[in-house]
Amino acid sequence: MNITFEAPDKINGLMTITLEKEDYQKEVEKTLKDYRKRANVPGFRPGQTPMGLIKRQYGTAVKVDVVNKMLGEKLYEYVRENKIQMLGEPLASEQQETLDFENEDAPLTFKFDIAVAPEFKAELTGKDKIDYYNITVDDKLIDQQVEMYQSRSGNYEKVEAYDAEQRDMLKGDLREIDGSIEVADAVLMPQYIKVDDQKKLFDGCKLGDIITWNPRKAYPESDVEVSSLLKIEKDQVAEHTGDFTFQITEISRFVKAEVNQALFDQAFGEGAVKDEKEFRQKISDMIAQQFKADSDYKFLLDVRAHMEKKVGKLEFPEAILKRVMLNNNKDRKDAEEFVDKNFEASIKELGWHLIKEQLVAAQGIKVEDDDLKNVAKEAARAQFAQYGMSNVPDEYLDNYAQEMLKKRENIDGLVDRAVDVKLTAALKSLVKLNEKDITLDEFQKLLK
């Protein structure tokens, strides 16, 4: 066996592997003997089929299988031992000559095109200056969070008169004036009516009032809303375009929860907060922790921009990589169009991936089981927080995280997240941080 590797420009590699008969023949014969033991050929007892017949039937196919397996093993072994940073999968070279597997004694020569990562050095030191944005938690943000807790814990109360400024809900009997539709206990929220002159018909209404209005005119572009209100099929809406009466039997008003101990306990657990000052401080701390993750995310984006500029333009074997990308998307009908459209962005992401690999290696970052558990737990905490559940016990977070870790499709994302968390922490201690206080609005504009 002979293996050679050439990459004159250091990025477009050509690997040539030549296999002689003695390299694979022993394995081929062993496999054919196994075939003979299992062969069930008419006219011969099991295991007694002549080897010549077995070779004629299966010899070439077995040789192909054995050679392909050996090729893969030797190719990757060579890449590993010679520390070739291969991008994507090796491809059969366009220089490949036709192979004759039928000729038992002729050597087999295989050629592979290999995309090689460009050589460069990505370094960060204390001399590198990176912006770091501290998002300020102001009273406005705390007030919004307090109101969210109040709304989530609020309830509807019965009132005598409708107020358009409140989120009042009307219940009543709906009847078609010139038809047969009657809907008992129909529910309306007039503030969601699309047409103003129909919406104003309900202003100041009280219990027992009868409002004459037109559902079709109220929702001119939504047959779904009309059909739902009238309890009819969507295709029947066009048959009911006339006026209806709505006799109000109940008016409910949404009332936000009071800021009191019951709200504190519901938000953060019983006894965790004693008064409104502590409540607001707890909210402030929670928001600050959320903002820290946002600040770290922006910091890593800025590290990327800084490093891409510092490293400069990287040269890639684009022709080979396009073939690799095309091969990875060969099941798409628009594969060529897809590759043309997305290739530049893929190359940009590949460049950052290679830069980040060097930064991770330089900081000695390794992802352990505990790191994966921590990021899974934080992901669980964030999901619960989206629903306003900020006091979820650790045991529930642990269980939720464990379920996430059981699903193979989650692991790669969690590993990437764990790497980013550890890399961000390491780089914040390494580079010179140019810290800036910034409002949430200003920060969001930066991200856009």
C-alpha positions as CSV (number, residue, x, y, z in Angstrom):
1,M,0.0,0.0,0.0
2,N,1.2,3.5,-0.9
3,I,-0.3,6.8,0.3
4,T,0.8,10.2,-0.9
5,F,-0.7,13.6,-0.2
6,E,-0.1,16.8,-2.1
7,A,-1.4,20.3,-1.4
8,P,0.8,22.8,-3.4
9,D,-1.3,25.8,-2.4
10,K,-1.9,24.3,1.1
11,I,-5.7,24.3,0.7
12,N,-6.5,22.1,-2.3
13,G,-5.4,18.6,-1.4
14,L,-5.0,15.5,-3.5
15,M,-4.6,12.1,-1.7
16,T,-3.6,9.1,-3.7
17,I,-3.9,5.6,-2.3
18,T,-2.6,2.6,-4.2
19,L,-3.6,-0.9,-3.0
20,E,-1.8,-4.0,-4.1
21,K,-3.4,-7.4,-4.2
22,E,-1.6,-8.5,-1.0
23,D,-3.1,-5.5,0.9
24,Y,-6.7,-6.8,0.6
25,Q,-6.6,-10.4,-0.7
26,K,-6.4,-12.0,2.8
27,E,-9.6,-10.3,3.9
28,V,-11.3,-11.0,0.6
29,E,-10.5,-14.8,0.9
30,K,-11.7,-14.8,4.6
31,T,-15.0,-13.2,3.6
32,L,-15.5,-15.6,0.7
33,K,-15.0,-18.6,3.0
34,D,-17.7,-17.2,5.3
35,Y,-19.9,-16.9,2.2
36,R,-19.2,-20.5,1.4
37,K,-20.2,-21.7,4.8
38,R,-23.6,-19.9,4.5
39,A,-24.2,-20.4,0.8
40,N,-27.3,-22.4,-0.1
41,V,-26.7,-23.4,-3.8
42,P,-29.0,-26.0,-5.5
43,G,-27.1,-29.2,-6.0
44,F,-24.6,-28.8,-3.2
45,R,-24.9,-29.5,0.5
46,P,-24.6,-26.4,2.8
47,G,-20.9,-25.4,3.1
48,Q,-19.8,-27.7,0.3
49,T,-20.2,-25.3,-2.7
50,P,-17.0,-25.3,-4.7
51,M,-14.9,-22.1,-3.9
52,G,-14.5,-21.5,-7.6
53,L,-18.3,-21.1,-8.0
54,I,-18.4,-18.8,-4.9
55,K,-15.7,-16.6,-6.3
56,R,-17.4,-16.3,-9.7
57,Q,-20.7,-15.3,-8.0
58,Y,-19.4,-13.1,-5.2
59,G,-15.7,-12.4,-5.7
60,T,-15.9,-9.0,-7.4
61,A,-18.6,-7.6,-5.0
62,V,-16.7,-8.8,-1.9
63,K,-13.5,-7.3,-3.3
64,V,-15.2,-4.0,-3.8
65,D,-16.6,-4.0,-0.2
66,V,-13.3,-5.0,1.4
67,V,-11.4,-2.4,-0.6
68,N,-13.9,0.4,0.2
69,K,-13.8,-0.4,3.9
70,M,-10.0,-0.4,3.8
71,L,-9.8,2.8,1.9
72,G,-12.0,4.6,4.5
73,E,-9.9,3.3,7.4
74,K,-6.6,4.2,5.8
75,L,-7.6,7.6,4.6
76,Y,-8.8,8.8,7.9
77,E,-5.9,7.2,9.7
78,Y,-3.5,9.1,7.5
79,V,-5.4,12.4,8.0
80,R,-5.3,11.9,11.7
81,E,-1.7,10.8,12.0
82,N,-0.5,13.6,9.7
83,K,-2.7,16.2,11.4
84,I,-4.4,17.3,8.2
85,Q,-7.2,19.7,9.0
86,M,-9.7,18.4,6.5
87,L,-12.9,20.4,5.8
88,G,-16.0,18.2,5.1
89,E,-15.7,14.8,3.5
90,P,-13.1,13.6,0.9
91,L,-14.5,13.4,-2.6
92,A,-13.5,11.1,-5.4
93,S,-11.1,13.2,-7.4
94,E,-12.0,14.5,-10.9
95,Q,-8.6,13.0,-11.8
96,Q,-9.7,9.5,-10.9
97,E,-9.1,7.0,-13.6
98,T,-11.4,4.0,-14.3
99,L,-10.7,1.1,-12.0
100,D,-10.7,-2.6,-13.1
101,F,-11.9,-4.7,-10.2
102,E,-12.1,-7.8,-12.4
103,N,-8.3,-7.9,-12.9
104,E,-7.1,-9.8,-9.8
105,D,-3.4,-8.8,-10.0
106,A,-3.5,-5.1,-11.1
107,P,-3.0,-2.5,-8.4
108,L,-5.9,-0.2,-7.6
109,T,-5.2,3.5,-7.4
110,F,-7.7,5.9,-5.8
111,K,-7.5,9.6,-5.8
112,F,-9.4,11.9,-3.5
113,D,-9.9,15.7,-3.5
114,I,-9.6,17.0,0.0
115,A,-10.4,20.5,1.2
116,V,-7.8,21.7,3.7
117,A,-8.3,24.4,6.2
118,P,-6.2,27.6,5.6
119,E,-3.3,28.1,7.9
120,F,-3.6,31.1,10.2
121,K,-3.1,32.2,13.8
122,A,-6.0,33.5,15.9
123,E,-4.8,35.0,19.2
124,L,-6.3,37.3,21.8
125,T,-4.3,39.0,24.6
126,G,-4.8,41.7,27.2
127,K,-3.9,44.2,24.5
128,D,-7.0,43.5,22.6
129,K,-9.9,45.8,23.5
130,I,-13.5,44.6,23.2
131,D,-16.7,46.5,24.0
132,Y,-18.8,45.1,26.8
133,Y,-22.3,46.5,27.3
134,N,-23.9,46.6,30.7
135,I,-27.7,47.0,30.2
136,T,-29.2,49.2,32.9
137,V,-32.3,48.0,34.8
138,D,-34.4,51.1,35.3
139,D,-37.8,51.7,37.0
140,K,-39.6,51.5,33.7
141,L,-38.5,47.9,33.2
142,I,-39.3,46.9,36.8
143,D,-42.7,48.5,36.5
144,Q,-43.4,46.5,33.3
145,Q,-42.4,43.3,35.0
146,V,-44.6,44.1,38.1
147,E,-47.5,44.8,35.8
148,M,-46.9,41.5,34.0
149,Y,-47.1,39.7,37.3
150,Q,-50.3,41.6,38.2
151,S,-51.9,40.8,34.8
152,R,-51.0,37.1,35.1
153,S,-52.6,36.9,38.5
154,G,-55.6,39.1,37.6
155,N,-59.2,38.0,37.2
156,Y,-62.5,39.0,35.7
157,E,-65.1,40.7,37.9
158,K,-68.8,41.4,37.1
159,V,-69.7,45.1,36.4
160,E,-72.8,47.0,35.5
161,A,-71.6,49.1,32.6
162,Y,-69.2,48.6,29.7
163,D,-66.0,50.8,29.6
164,A,-64.2,50.9,26.3
165,E,-61.0,51.9,28.0
166,Q,-61.0,48.6,30.1
167,R,-60.6,45.1,28.7
168,D,-64.3,44.4,29.3
169,M,-65.9,41.3,28.0
170,L,-69.6,41.1,27.1
171,K,-71.9,38.1,27.2
172,G,-75.3,38.1,25.7
173,D,-78.0,36.7,23.4
174,L,-77.3,37.2,19.7
175,R,-80.2,37.2,17.2
176,E,-80.4,37.8,13.5
177,I,-83.1,40.3,12.7
178,D,-84.1,38.9,9.2
179,G,-83.1,35.3,9.7
180,S,-83.1,32.3,12.0
181,I,-79.7,32.5,13.8
182,E,-79.8,32.7,17.6
183,V,-76.8,32.3,19.7
184,A,-77.2,32.2,23.5
185,D,-74.3,33.4,25.7
186,A,-72.3,34.8,22.8
187,V,-69.1,36.4,23.9
188,L,-67.8,39.8,22.5
189,M,-64.8,42.0,23.3
190,P,-65.7,45.2,21.4
191,Q,-62.2,46.6,21.6
192,Y,-61.2,44.0,19.0
193,I,-63.9,45.0,16.5
194,K,-62.1,46.2,13.3
195,V,-64.5,49.0,12.2
196,D,-64.9,52.1,14.4
197,D,-68.6,52.8,13.7
198,Q,-69.5,49.3,14.7
199,K,-67.3,49.4,17.7
200,K,-68.8,52.7,19.0
201,L,-72.3,51.2,19.1
202,F,-71.2,49.5,22.3
203,D,-69.9,52.6,24.1
204,G,-71.6,53.1,27.4
205,C,-73.8,50.1,27.2
206,K,-75.2,48.5,30.4
207,L,-76.7,45.2,31.5
208,G,-79.9,44.5,29.7
209,D,-79.2,46.9,26.8
210,I,-80.0,45.6,23.3
211,I,-77.4,46.7,20.7
212,T,-78.3,46.5,17.0
213,W,-75.1,45.9,14.9
214,N,-73.7,44.1,11.9
215,P,-71.1,41.3,12.5
216,R,-70.2,41.2,8.9
217,K,-69.4,44.9,8.8
218,A,-67.6,44.7,12.1
219,Y,-65.2,42.1,10.8
220,P,-65.1,42.8,7.0
221,E,-61.9,40.8,6.4
222,S,-62.4,37.9,8.7
223,D,-64.9,35.2,7.9
224,V,-63.3,33.1,10.6
225,E,-64.3,35.5,13.4
226,V,-67.8,35.9,12.0
227,S,-68.4,32.2,11.6
228,S,-67.0,31.5,15.1
229,L,-69.3,34.2,16.6
230,L,-72.4,33.0,14.8
231,K,-71.6,29.3,15.2
232,I,-71.8,28.6,11.5
233,E,-69.5,27.2,8.8
234,K,-67.1,29.7,7.2
235,D,-68.7,29.2,3.7
236,Q,-72.1,30.2,5.2
237,V,-71.0,33.7,6.3
238,A,-71.9,35.3,3.0
239,E,-75.6,34.3,3.6
240,H,-75.8,36.3,6.8
241,T,-74.7,39.9,6.1
242,G,-77.7,41.7,7.7
243,D,-78.1,43.2,11.2
244,F,-78.2,41.4,14.5
245,T,-79.3,42.3,18.0
246,F,-77.2,41.6,21.0
247,Q,-78.9,41.7,24.4
248,I,-76.3,42.1,27.2
249,T,-76.7,39.6,30.0
250,E,-73.2,39.9,31.6
251,I,-70.3,42.4,31.6
252,S,-66.9,41.2,33.0
253,R,-63.9,43.5,33.6
254,F,-60.4,42.3,33.9
255,V,-58.8,43.5,37.1
256,K,-55.1,43.2,37.7
257,A,-54.0,41.6,41.0
258,E,-52.9,44.0,43.8
259,V,-49.3,44.3,44.7
260,N,-49.4,42.5,48.0
261,Q,-48.0,39.4,49.8
262,A,-50.2,37.1,47.7
263,L,-48.6,38.4,44.5
264,F,-45.1,38.2,46.1
265,D,-45.6,34.6,47.0
266,Q,-47.0,33.6,43.7
267,A,-44.1,35.2,41.8
268,F,-41.2,34.0,43.9
269,G,-42.5,31.4,46.3
270,E,-44.0,31.7,49.8
271,G,-42.1,33.9,52.1
272,A,-39.2,34.7,49.7
273,V,-40.2,38.4,49.5
274,K,-41.6,40.4,52.5
275,D,-42.6,43.8,51.0
276,E,-42.8,45.8,47.8
277,K,-39.2,47.1,48.0
278,E,-37.9,43.5,48.2
279,F,-40.2,42.5,45.4
280,R,-38.9,45.2,43.1
281,Q,-35.3,44.4,44.1
282,K,-35.9,40.7,43.3
283,I,-37.3,41.6,39.9
284,S,-34.3,43.9,39.3
285,D,-31.9,41.1,40.1
286,M,-33.8,38.7,37.8
287,I,-33.8,41.2,34.9
288,A,-30.1,41.9,35.5
289,Q,-29.3,38.2,35.3
290,Q,-31.2,37.9,32.0
291,F,-29.4,41.0,30.6
292,K,-26.1,39.5,31.5
293,A,-26.7,36.6,29.1
294,D,-27.7,39.2,26.4
295,S,-24.5,41.2,27.1
296,D,-22.4,38.1,26.9
297,Y,-24.0,37.2,23.6
298,K,-23.2,40.6,22.2
299,F,-19.7,40.4,23.6
300,L,-19.1,37.2,21.6
301,L,-20.5,38.8,18.5
302,D,-18.0,41.6,19.0
303,V,-15.2,39.2,19.6
304,R,-16.1,37.5,16.3
305,A,-16.0,40.8,14.4
306,H,-12.7,41.8,16.1
307,M,-11.1,38.5,15.2
308,E,-12.3,38.3,11.6
309,K,-10.8,41.8,11.1
310,K,-7.6,40.8,12.9
311,V,-7.1,37.5,11.1
312,G,-8.0,39.0,7.7
313,K,-9.5,37.2,4.7
314,L,-9.0,33.5,4.7
315,E,-8.5,31.6,1.5
316,F,-10.6,28.4,1.1
317,P,-10.7,25.7,-1.6
318,E,-14.0,26.9,-2.9
319,A,-14.4,24.6,-5.8
320,I,-14.0,21.5,-3.6
321,L,-16.2,23.0,-0.8
322,K,-18.9,23.7,-3.3
323,R,-18.8,20.1,-4.4
324,V,-19.0,19.0,-0.8
325,M,-22.0,21.3,-0.1
326,L,-23.7,20.1,-3.3
327,N,-23.1,16.4,-2.2
328,N,-24.6,17.2,1.2
329,N,-27.7,18.6,-0.4
330,K,-28.0,16.2,-3.3
331,D,-31.6,15.2,-2.3
332,R,-32.8,18.7,-2.9
333,K,-34.4,19.5,-6.3
334,D,-32.8,23.0,-6.2
335,A,-29.4,21.8,-4.9
336,E,-27.3,23.9,-7.3
337,E,-29.4,27.0,-6.7
338,F,-29.3,26.4,-3.0
339,V,-25.5,26.1,-3.0
340,D,-25.0,29.2,-5.1
341,K,-27.3,31.2,-2.8
342,N,-25.9,30.0,0.5
343,F,-22.2,29.3,-0.2
344,E,-20.8,32.7,0.7
345,A,-22.6,32.7,4.1
346,S,-21.5,29.1,4.8
347,I,-17.9,30.1,4.1
348,K,-18.2,33.0,6.5
349,E,-19.5,30.7,9.2
350,L,-16.8,28.2,8.5
351,G,-14.2,30.9,8.9
352,W,-15.6,31.9,12.3
353,H,-15.8,28.2,13.3
354,L,-12.1,27.8,12.6
355,I,-11.2,30.9,14.5
356,K,-13.3,29.9,17.5
357,E,-11.6,26.4,17.5
358,Q,-8.3,28.1,18.0
359,L,-9.6,30.3,20.7
360,V,-11.2,27.4,22.5
361,A,-8.0,25.4,22.2
362,A,-5.8,28.3,23.5
363,Q,-8.0,28.6,26.6
364,G,-8.0,24.9,27.2
365,I,-11.7,24.7,27.2
366,K,-13.3,21.3,27.5
367,V,-17.0,20.5,28.0
368,E,-17.7,18.1,30.9
369,D,-21.0,16.4,31.8
370,D,-21.6,19.1,34.5
371,D,-21.3,21.8,31.9
372,L,-24.0,20.2,29.8
373,K,-26.3,19.8,32.8
374,N,-25.8,23.5,33.7
375,V,-26.7,24.8,30.2
376,A,-29.6,22.4,30.0
377,K,-30.8,23.6,33.3
378,E,-30.5,27.3,32.3
379,A,-32.4,26.5,29.1
380,A,-35.1,25.0,31.2
381,R,-35.2,28.0,33.5
382,A,-35.4,30.3,30.5
383,Q,-38.4,28.3,29.0
384,F,-40.3,28.5,32.3
385,A,-39.5,32.2,32.6
386,Q,-41.2,32.8,29.3
387,Y,-44.4,31.8,31.0
388,G,-43.7,34.0,34.0
389,M,-42.6,31.0,36.2
390,S,-39.6,32.4,38.0
391,N,-39.8,30.4,41.1
392,V,-39.5,26.9,39.7
393,P,-37.9,24.5,42.2
394,D,-34.4,23.2,41.3
395,E,-35.6,19.6,41.4
396,Y,-38.1,20.4,38.5
397,L,-35.4,22.2,36.6
398,D,-33.0,19.2,37.1
399,N,-35.7,16.8,35.9
400,Y,-36.5,18.9,32.8
401,A,-32.8,19.3,32.0
402,Q,-32.3,15.5,32.3
403,E,-35.1,15.0,29.8
404,M,-33.5,17.4,27.4
405,L,-30.1,15.5,27.7
406,K,-31.8,12.2,26.8
407,K,-32.7,13.4,23.4
408,R,-29.8,13.1,21.0
409,E,-31.0,15.9,18.8
410,N,-30.5,18.4,21.7
411,I,-26.9,17.4,22.5
412,D,-25.0,19.3,19.7
413,G,-26.8,22.5,20.5
414,L,-26.2,22.1,24.2
415,V,-22.5,21.4,23.6
416,D,-22.2,24.5,21.4
417,R,-23.9,26.6,24.1
418,A,-21.6,25.2,26.8
419,V,-18.5,26.0,24.7
420,D,-19.8,29.6,24.2
421,V,-20.5,30.1,27.9
422,K,-17.0,28.9,28.9
423,L,-15.3,30.8,26.1
424,T,-17.1,34.0,26.9
425,A,-16.1,33.8,30.6
426,A,-12.4,33.0,29.6
427,L,-12.2,35.8,27.1
428,K,-13.8,38.4,29.4
429,S,-10.9,37.7,31.8
430,L,-8.3,37.8,29.1
431,V,-9.0,40.9,26.9
432,K,-9.4,44.5,28.0
433,L,-13.1,45.2,28.4
434,N,-14.3,48.6,27.3
435,E,-17.4,48.6,29.5
436,K,-20.3,50.8,28.6
437,D,-23.6,51.3,30.4
438,I,-26.5,51.3,28.0
439,T,-30.3,51.3,28.1
440,L,-32.3,48.3,26.8
441,D,-33.6,50.3,23.8
442,E,-30.1,51.4,22.8
443,F,-28.9,47.8,23.2
444,Q,-31.6,46.4,21.0
445,K,-30.8,49.0,18.3
446,L,-27.2,47.8,18.4
447,L,-28.3,44.2,17.8
448,K,-30.4,45.3,14.8
